Structures are given as C-alpha cells and as structure tokens.
C-alpha cells in the first residue's frame, strides 16, 4: 500500500514538473472591440476566445489570423 502511494506521488511529481516547450507570444493584436476571455495553444497555432463569442485562431510563426469561428448561441 505504501509502495502504491509512493508510485502515485512519483507520477504526479513527474507530470507537473515537465516544462512546456511552446513559448507564449510576446503580444497579440485583437480586432477592434474584442476582449479576450481565454487563451489556448497548439504546436503551430494559438487561439483567443473573445467576450463576443468568437474564437480567433492565429498562426504561431507569422502571428497572422488563420481562422475565425463564431460560436452559435444555445438554441
């Protein structure tokens, strides 16, 4: 039982001590009137969720806006 507890502790320590090799962008320019509420990133993109229910997907290399997704209201 003690070994199991130590194994769980070791897995948690290893999981939370890994560094992300994806750097955050220095700055992001949003369209006029947009307010950011959330940020997420992938290997070659990052996305901003806005208060206007829009997801803005940017290219990580160029910083150019790749895609805009409008979130539909709940019906």
PyMOL commands that set and color helices and strands:
alter all, ss='L'
color gray80, all
select helices_A, chain A and resi 2-16
alter helices_A, ss='H'
color red, helices_A
select strands_A, chain A and resi 36-41+45-50+54-59+65-70
alter strands_A, ss='S'
color yellow, strands_A
deselect
rebuild
show_as cartoon
